Amino acid sequence: MGLLKVIVEKHEDGFVAYPLGLRGTVVGEGDSFEEAVADVTSAIKFHIETFGEEEFETDGPILDVFIAEADVAV
């Protein structure tokens, strides 16, 4: 399967993780960073086993991930 980039967000009540480069919604959560990564890894495996490798987006691998803030007036 290979390596996937995973975003991990820290919230007041725990961590949420989701992969980049997969079609559909795949999310993991946990009380710690490590638990969220383990949970999303299991969810990714299940997703691929269920829907097949065509669930990978075909734009090529994501080389890097950056976090930026944007000041948006609403």
Steps between C-alpha positions, in 0.01 A plus 500: 500500500775748586518809713213748515511850645269529801375823653465489879302774671513567874166603652397567859351152534764297312661447160348447155698356208419465131704400194570701187486333161203268555150534360220484753499582866748324726546633854665380818490641850660449838592653832861531383683569174614139485149362558358717221773388256444133592124540459524671161757243382250225579222697326717552189575127480131414534406761236751362246402139572131588459509730197826402331815681401307717252414711805844660471481835324680484167675839507818337627641491851482802727861602550460720806238665717509855632285673759420868454259746655280733298332802656152497349252775580142370513 
